[in-house]
Amino acid sequence: MKDNIRYVVPYVPGEQPDEKNMIKLNTNENPYPPAPGVKSILDSYSAEELRLYPSPVSKDLVEEIAALHKVDCDRVFVGVGSDDVLALMFLTYFNSGKPILFPDITYSFYDVWADLYRIPYKRPKLDDNFRIVPEDYKQENGGIVIANPNAPTGVFESQETIESIIEANKDVVVIIDEAYVDFGPATMMSLADKYDNVVVVRTFSKSRSLAGMRIGYAIGSKALIKALNDVRYSFNSYPMTRLSIQVGAESIKDEKYFNECVEKIKKTREWTKAELKNLGFTFPDSQTNFIFAKHEKVSAVTIFEELRKKHIYVRHFNADRIDNYLRITIGTDEEMKTFINEVKEILERQ
Amino acid sequence: MKDNIRYVVPYVPGEQPDEKNMIKLNTNENPYPPAPGVKSILDSYSAEELRLYPSPVSKDLVEEIAALHKVDCDRVFVGVGSDDVLALMFLTYFNSGKPILFPDITYSFYDVWADLYRIPYKRPKLDDNFRIVPEDYKQENGGIVIANPNAPTGVFESQETIESIIEANKDVVVIIDEAYVDFGPATMMSLADKYDNVVVVRTFSKSRSLAGMRIGYAIGSKALIKALNDVRYSFNSYPMTRLSIQVGAESIKDEKYFNECVEKIKKTREWTKAELKNLGFTFPDSQTNFIFAKHEKVSAVTIFEELRKKHIYVRHFNADRIDNYLRITIGTDEEMKTFINEVKEILERQ
């Protein structure tokens, strides 16, 4: 029987501690609640309707996303978080047998999906400042995936850099993963209009405070979105719950609240950057809702473990080139003050 | 670019009309609302929590399912509807390169998943009474999938029949898809205890009136469930929304309400069977929440089209051997009375 089974090394998600009064800065969740309209949806939702299947095309949600980005509905794909969207993209777009390309330091799920679907891949190295070297993406390949801003580094690459890579790769699908884009300076969404081989991926889990509802989406050319939907409907006809569709649609409508939350987080991030610098940390300039930092003297593991004892959770990756870094999610002002104070004490004790 | 893309013929789900006063008997939904506790969950849920990722192991839901079936939590797998569970099983369990086996008439998604993952398959014919011929499953194969009761026929096979197939196939994974089992005479769940190569799949979409929340699950040996979870976590770490987990768990707690709904549907089914027989329909004896019937004189397509004009929706499959049948979901007593009256009029007009 063992020969029949696909064995994989699973992705290990960030731990999900569930303690009262913990400070959870380890999975890049938003510290603020979702738009107030989301609560109204739950309060007024008729539970009886849950007996019915959802719209297979996630109608209300797709329409709101299409309106937000000023594209037709047939250029929008939605899924169960951007992980679902990306996993289905790997299955759909990377069938040439040639290696796909993504940086050596990036979202740690890309190689897991490639392994799962037995897609060969190469991982060009980011330079010493964690920047992409565009020349590395001008070799023969079966597709490209770039997170921008990148995770877990927080680094943003300019449209010029991204477009130079696309220009050299018009025969393969290029995925731009914009999970953190709302905290950064610019989106590459216009490239999905300009190039029919480019798909841009987004999530409701970070800037929209809806990690718990599992909503992600992609915008691309009609042909690419159709191929993706065909695979989707061959996998699961009803991926989104009725509530995800309504809650997601509602959250888009409140642009003012959305902008306020994003601005608060960016402000807290800049404050946190200044404090960390004073304490002897260095980090690439983050354009996300986290900071990827290392200390000049004290090891990441030490700080990680000491913070844990105080019920403050950050993320540490036990991986080549980044094992002395911590990824610190931006929480509320109060959470970050507590965090900085605890770090200060930890450093003083070393 | 086209060479890189996986093109598939997508599954076509039953249409989802959304009209006031329609009678929707086409996708085997439950006519009764979910357990009253589900409404309480929505009413009291703190929308703020949606900013957080769900439990990656769907903790509360898995614990309730494990308690329901008196198994350990590590023998339970949950997914986004049983379609998600089954799709991941095909990917995980059927990697031998040998053809898998399932009946020629069965759930129409099985060949779609096999095609999607490029798994070879053979489809032994059901006999003229839509019964499985166990001998057909005693050839070399890479795995077996049996829906019991079967869809769209509604036919239930005895434990003796199912077990004789398992006994001849201990080296491959045997999946028993029990989507409709709560409306039938017996479950094969004990076979998942007895044989470590057997997995039983269930859904909350039919008997639990929660199609809109997308909840399915499987029970199998620890080793099989671990392999499945490893693939799951390599695909999407957080498949279930926070609300699906809570709503699903709550629904299991109300056994009395669950039994009442199931009994009402079974009673209505038996009434509908008698009425259809009087009108000249024949059908295999359904043990599900639908009846798969053909008329002695009037074609299925004619009845289907005429019912549509009256805003009554049933399901017709344009497929070999079954294109003169209609699959009629059991609704409320009132809905079925209207349905029978309309059919009577249609037949009189022919």
Chai-1 contact restraints between the chains, C-beta under 6 A:
chainA,res_idxA,chainB,res_idxB,connection_type,confidence,min_distance_angstrom,max_distance_angstrom,comment,restraint_id
A,M1,B,D171,contact,1.0,0.0,6.0,A-B,restraint_1
A,M1,B,N197,contact,1.0,0.0,6.0,A-B,restraint_2
A,D3,B,S96,contact,1.0,0.0,6.0,A-B,restraint_3
A,N4,B,N95,contact,1.0,0.0,6.0,A-B,restraint_4
A,N4,B,S96,contact,1.0,0.0,6.0,A-B,restraint_5
A,N4,B,V172,contact,1.0,0.0,6.0,A-B,restraint_6
A,I5,B,Y93,contact,1.0,0.0,6.0,A-B,restraint_7
A,I5,B,A227,contact,1.0,0.0,6.0,A-B,restraint_8
A,R6,B,T92,contact,1.0,0.0,6.0,A-B,restraint_9
A,R6,B,N95,contact,1.0,0.0,6.0,A-B,restraint_10
A,V8,B,D230,contact,1.0,0.0,6.0,A-B,restraint_11
A,V8,B,V231,contact,1.0,0.0,6.0,A-B,restraint_12
A,V8,B,S234,contact,1.0,0.0,6.0,A-B,restraint_13
A,P10,B,D230,contact,1.0,0.0,6.0,A-B,restraint_14
A,P10,B,Y233,contact,1.0,0.0,6.0,A-B,restraint_15
A,P10,B,S234,contact,1.0,0.0,6.0,A-B,restraint_16
A,Y11,B,Y233,contact,1.0,0.0,6.0,A-B,restraint_17
A,Y11,B,S234,contact,1.0,0.0,6.0,A-B,restraint_18
A,P13,B,P56,contact,1.0,0.0,6.0,A-B,restraint_19
A,P13,B,S237,contact,1.0,0.0,6.0,A-B,restraint_20
A,T27,B,Y53,contact,1.0,0.0,6.0,A-B,restraint_21
A,E29,B,R51,contact,1.0,0.0,6.0,A-B,restraint_22
A,E29,B,L52,contact,1.0,0.0,6.0,A-B,restraint_23
A,N30,B,R51,contact,1.0,0.0,6.0,A-B,restraint_24
A,P33,B,E48,contact,1.0,0.0,6.0,A-B,restraint_25
A,P33,B,R51,contact,1.0,0.0,6.0,A-B,restraint_26
A,P34,B,L50,contact,1.0,0.0,6.0,A-B,restraint_27
A,V38,B,A47,contact,1.0,0.0,6.0,A-B,restraint_28
A,K39,B,A47,contact,1.0,0.0,6.0,A-B,restraint_29
A,L42,B,L42,contact,1.0,0.0,6.0,A-B,restraint_30
A,L42,B,Y45,contact,1.0,0.0,6.0,A-B,restraint_31
A,L42,B,A47,contact,1.0,0.0,6.0,A-B,restraint_32
A,Y45,B,L42,contact,1.0,0.0,6.0,A-B,restraint_33
A,A47,B,V38,contact,1.0,0.0,6.0,A-B,restraint_34
A,A47,B,K39,contact,1.0,0.0,6.0,A-B,restraint_35
A,A47,B,L42,contact,1.0,0.0,6.0,A-B,restraint_36
A,E48,B,P33,contact,1.0,0.0,6.0,A-B,restraint_37
A,L50,B,P34,contact,1.0,0.0,6.0,A-B,restraint_38
A,L50,B,L210,contact,1.0,0.0,6.0,A-B,restraint_39
A,L50,B,G212,contact,1.0,0.0,6.0,A-B,restraint_40
A,L50,B,M213,contact,1.0,0.0,6.0,A-B,restraint_41
A,R51,B,E29,contact,1.0,0.0,6.0,A-B,restraint_42
A,R51,B,N30,contact,1.0,0.0,6.0,A-B,restraint_43
A,R51,B,P33,contact,1.0,0.0,6.0,A-B,restraint_44
A,R51,B,S209,contact,1.0,0.0,6.0,A-B,restraint_45
A,L52,B,E29,contact,1.0,0.0,6.0,A-B,restraint_46
A,L52,B,A211,contact,1.0,0.0,6.0,A-B,restraint_47
A,L52,B,G212,contact,1.0,0.0,6.0,A-B,restraint_48
A,Y53,B,T27,contact,1.0,0.0,6.0,A-B,restraint_49
A,Y53,B,A211,contact,1.0,0.0,6.0,A-B,restraint_50
A,P54,B,G212,contact,1.0,0.0,6.0,A-B,restraint_51
A,P56,B,P13,contact,1.0,0.0,6.0,A-B,restraint_52
A,D83,B,N236,contact,1.0,0.0,6.0,A-B,restraint_53
A,D84,B,N236,contact,1.0,0.0,6.0,A-B,restraint_54
A,A87,B,F235,contact,1.0,0.0,6.0,A-B,restraint_55
A,T92,B,R6,contact,1.0,0.0,6.0,A-B,restraint_56
A,Y93,B,I5,contact,1.0,0.0,6.0,A-B,restraint_57
A,N95,B,N4,contact,1.0,0.0,6.0,A-B,restraint_58
A,N95,B,R6,contact,1.0,0.0,6.0,A-B,restraint_59
A,S96,B,D3,contact,1.0,0.0,6.0,A-B,restraint_60
A,S96,B,N4,contact,1.0,0.0,6.0,A-B,restraint_61
A,V112,B,S234,contact,1.0,0.0,6.0,A-B,restraint_62
A,L116,B,S234,contact,1.0,0.0,6.0,A-B,restraint_63
A,D171,B,M1,contact,1.0,0.0,6.0,A-B,restraint_64
A,V172,B,N4,contact,1.0,0.0,6.0,A-B,restraint_65
A,N197,B,M1,contact,1.0,0.0,6.0,A-B,restraint_66
A,S209,B,R51,contact,1.0,0.0,6.0,A-B,restraint_67
A,L210,B,L50,contact,1.0,0.0,6.0,A-B,restraint_68
A,A211,B,L52,contact,1.0,0.0,6.0,A-B,restraint_69
A,A211,B,Y53,contact,1.0,0.0,6.0,A-B,restraint_70
A,G212,B,L50,contact,1.0,0.0,6.0,A-B,restraint_71
A,G212,B,L52,contact,1.0,0.0,6.0,A-B,restraint_72
A,G212,B,P54,contact,1.0,0.0,6.0,A-B,restraint_73
A,G212,B,R242,contact,1.0,0.0,6.0,A-B,restraint_74
A,M213,B,L50,contact,1.0,0.0,6.0,A-B,restraint_75
A,M213,B,T241,contact,1.0,0.0,6.0,A-B,restraint_76
A,R214,B,T241,contact,1.0,0.0,6.0,A-B,restraint_77
A,A227,B,I5,contact,1.0,0.0,6.0,A-B,restraint_78
A,D230,B,V8,contact,1.0,0.0,6.0,A-B,restraint_79
A,D230,B,P10,contact,1.0,0.0,6.0,A-B,restraint_80
A,V231,B,V8,contact,1.0,0.0,6.0,A-B,restraint_81
A,Y233,B,P10,contact,1.0,0.0,6.0,A-B,restraint_82
A,Y233,B,Y11,contact,1.0,0.0,6.0,A-B,restraint_83
A,S234,B,V8,contact,1.0,0.0,6.0,A-B,restraint_84
A,S234,B,P10,contact,1.0,0.0,6.0,A-B,restraint_85
A,S234,B,Y11,contact,1.0,0.0,6.0,A-B,restraint_86
A,S234,B,V112,contact,1.0,0.0,6.0,A-B,restraint_87
A,S234,B,L116,contact,1.0,0.0,6.0,A-B,restraint_88
A,F235,B,A87,contact,1.0,0.0,6.0,A-B,restraint_89
A,N236,B,D83,contact,1.0,0.0,6.0,A-B,restraint_90
A,N236,B,D84,contact,1.0,0.0,6.0,A-B,restraint_91
A,S237,B,P13,contact,1.0,0.0,6.0,A-B,restraint_92
A,T241,B,M213,contact,1.0,0.0,6.0,A-B,restraint_93
A,T241,B,R214,contact,1.0,0.0,6.0,A-B,restraint_94
A,T241,B,T241,contact,1.0,0.0,6.0,A-B,restraint_95
A,T241,B,S244,contact,1.0,0.0,6.0,A-B,restraint_96
A,R242,B,G212,contact,1.0,0.0,6.0,A-B,restraint_97
A,L243,B,L243,contact,1.0,0.0,6.0,A-B,restraint_98
A,S244,B,T241,contact,1.0,0.0,6.0,A-B,restraint_99
